[in-house]
Amino acid sequence: MTVSHKLTAVAVVCGAVVAGVVVGLLLVAPSGSDPAASSSVTPSPGPGSSRPVPVDPDVAAVEVVGKAIAAAIVNHDATAFGKLTCVQQSSADLAELKRKWEAAGKVTATVPDPPAVSGDSASVTVHVEGEGGQKDTPFPLKKRDGKWCVP
């Protein structure tokens, strides 16, 4: 596979991930929602919860990335989401993502379950709720140069 084919494949995968996020948010967005409405991140379980703290550093790191994805969605912060991707996103793509997130209005987002990690691949599910409903979106992650990112 040539370098241009690899770059095309990476761009397609990144586009699919971003499209999945957008579709998920549009499904939970109420019609006529106020994009300026405030949003909140639901706090993760505290020390007294039944969910154990991850011992594996990769599981912990993937959970941190998952929570950062959730925060970016809640805050309509496409720039922050772009920093979580393995491949730099264009300004136009990030602006479009931000516009769609803002149109979705107020949402909450959580990482309800521990991530699944297998070698240099992982998956973390982000649960998003808005006035229009709820959606669970699995985000695939890859470990590149010691850092977990959305491919």
Long-range contacts (C-beta under 8 A, 24 or more apart in sequence): 10-86, 10-87, 10-151, 11-87, 13-151, 14-85, 14-86, 14-87, 14-89, 14-150, 14-151, 15-93, 17-85, 17-139, 17-140, 17-150, 17-151, 18-89, 18-93, 18-97, 20-137, 21-73, 21-81, 21-97, 21-137, 22-97, 22-100, 22-101, 24-128, 24-135, 24-137, 25-73, 25-100, 25-101, 25-104, 25-107, 25-128, 25-130, 25-135, 26-100, 26-103, 26-104, 27-132, 27-133, 27-135, 28-104, 28-107, 28-128, 28-129, 28-130, 28-131, 28-132, 28-133, 28-134, 28-135, 29-103, 29-104, 29-105, 29-107, 29-130, 29-131, 29-132, 30-105, 30-130, 30-131, 30-132, 31-132, 33-103, 33-104, 33-105, 33-106, 33-130, 33-131, 33-132, 34-105, 34-106, 35-76, 35-102, 35-103, 35-104, 35-105, 37-105, 37-106, 38-106, 39-74, 39-75, 39-76, 39-106, 39-107, 39-108, 40-74, 40-106, 40-108, 41-67, 41-70, 41-71, 41-74, 41-75, 41-108, 41-109, 41-110, 42-108, 42-109, 42-110, 44-110, 44-111, 51-114, 54-114, 56-117, 58-117, 58-122, 58-143, 58-148, 59-114, 59-115, 59-117, 61-148, 62-115, 62-117, 62-122, 62-124, 62-141, 62-148, 63-111, 63-114, 63-115, 63-124, 65-124, 65-141, 65-148, 65-149, 65-150, 66-111, 66-115, 66-124, 66-125, 66-126, 66-139, 67-111, 69-109, 69-124, 69-126, 69-139, 69-150, 70-109, 70-110, 70-111, 70-126, 70-128, 71-109, 73-101, 73-107, 73-109, 73-126, 73-128, 74-107, 74-108, 74-109, 76-101, 76-102, 76-104, 81-150, 84-149, 84-150, 85-149, 85-150, 85-151, 86-142, 86-144, 86-149, 86-150, 86-151, 87-151, 104-130, 105-130, 105-131, 106-130, 106-131, 112-136, 115-141, 119-143, 120-144, 122-148
